[in-house]
Amino acid sequence: MKTSEILGPGRTALVTGASRGIGPLIAQQIAQEGGHVVLTGRSAAELEAVASGLTEAGAHVSFLSADLTEPGAAQALVQAIERQVGRIDLLVNNAGGDPLREFHAMTIEENLRTLQLNLVAPLELIHAVLPGMLSRGRGHIVNVSAMAGRLSFPYTEVYAGAKDGIIGFTRVFRGDYRAHGVSASVLILGAIKGAGQGQRMMDRAGLKGAAYMAPAQSVGRAVVKAVKRDRAELVIMPGPGRLLRAVMDYFPGLGPAMNQAAGTRATMQKIIELRDAEADAPV
Ligand SMILES: NC(=O)c1ccc[n+]([C@@H]2O[C@H](COP(=O)([O-])OP(=O)(O)OC[C@H]3O[C@@H](n4cnc5c(N)ncnc54)[C@H](OP(=O)(O)O)[C@@H]3O)[C@@H](O)[C@H]2O)c1
């Protein structure tokens, strides 16, 4: 499959979670390749602001709002885009997030919402775009995952389960559909600075960024690289991220000790306390 068949003039990408955080930066990088980018998220006002900023910078973008935790929303969104634009060549499953609360303090309904947003909604969107991609023999899916599970990142049990789940899904999907022209990549993000949920929480808690955080712009660049080079997995963190991930898999007991030593547990405890004091959980 040639890159020019996925990105560039005449091609359409759908980016979820594009109303704030890392998503607008992903949309910006894809738009720079030419082609049309459709932004989605729940907040129409925020999507409109992002879309007008990108349009002013010369990008070809449009937006459609959708709540991906609502039954049928993913399919309705894809059908609406296919009616308006004709097809989707690239789907970036970026929408996601974690309530940042202790597992025992949440209900199973809250846990299921986290799974729906981070794991089930991406699968629903893939179900919806796949028939068109297969009929054209062309398409690429980029799923945005996280290092949370690998690093035993404190208080992210359900989120880590969803994000590890999408890694396994992507590997198997890629093996099954690449021969039919539809490929898939997964980006495994460490902590991200400059935009996104992690940065927002650190700002609110008055915490400084750390050396292990990667700039938010690097995620957008990684999406383009994953598509252009048809990469299976990219780890987004400073230093030898893939090596760290492999070491963590080999020594799963290392994560908690490392989090304790690096102060991550203490930082997360501070964020959890702040979170518990707020009513507005993100999912
Ligand atoms: N930031 C980090 O440090 C970090 C680290 C590892 C992985 N990640 C992953 O990177 C991705 C982007 O994260 P971020 O930090 O940019 O998060 P963010 O700033 O909180 O943005 C989340 C995006 O998802 C959308 N969204 C949330 N709930 C939704 C729903 N029910 N339906 C549709 N859209 C919904 C939000 O839009 P609306 O509110 O308008 O719906 C927003 O555009 C996520 O998958 C996250 O898990 C981030």
The ligand as a Gaussian input file, in Angstrom:
#p B3LYP/6-31G(d) Opt

LIG

0 1
 N       -2.382000      13.504000      27.945000
 C       -1.610000      12.477000      28.254000
 O       -0.643000      12.629000      29.022000
 C       -1.908000      11.114000      27.674000
 C       -1.066000      10.033000      28.024000
 C       -1.320000       8.782000      27.507000
 C       -2.374000       8.600000      26.627000
 N       -3.191000       9.635000      26.307000
 C       -4.301000       9.389000      25.390000
 O       -4.287000      10.390000      24.385000
 C       -5.618000      10.612000      23.925000
 C       -5.925000      12.105000      23.975000
 O       -5.842000      12.500000      25.332000
 P       -5.825000      14.022000      25.801000
 O       -4.855000      14.101000      26.920000
 O       -5.704000      14.932000      24.635000
 O       -7.289000      14.132000      26.451000
 P       -8.216000      15.430000      26.646000
 O       -7.445000      16.678000      26.569000
 O       -9.011000      15.151000      27.887000
 O       -9.168000      15.348000      25.376000
 C      -10.027000      14.249000      25.245000
 C      -10.779000      14.364000      23.941000
 O      -11.724000      13.274000      23.877000
 C      -13.030000      13.799000      23.667000
 N      -14.038000      13.026000      24.372000
 C      -14.094000      12.784000      25.718000
 N      -15.218000      12.097000      26.005000
 C      -15.868000      11.908000      24.813000
 C      -17.099000      11.281000      24.467000
 N      -17.887000      10.714000      25.384000
 N      -17.467000      11.273000      23.160000
 C      -16.685000      11.845000      22.211000
 N      -15.512000      12.462000      22.492000
 C      -15.118000      12.489000      23.780000
 C      -12.965000      15.224000      24.238000
 O      -13.899000      16.070000      23.605000
 P      -15.260000      16.559000      24.293000
 O      -15.011000      16.823000      25.726000
 O      -15.632000      17.759000      23.468000
 O      -16.180000      15.416000      24.066000
 C      -11.560000      15.661000      23.850000
 O      -11.540000      16.156000      22.531000
 C       -6.522000       9.779000      24.813000
 O       -6.847000       8.563000      24.182000
 C       -5.666000       9.523000      26.033000
 O       -6.051000       8.358000      26.727000
 C       -2.979000      10.900000      26.804000

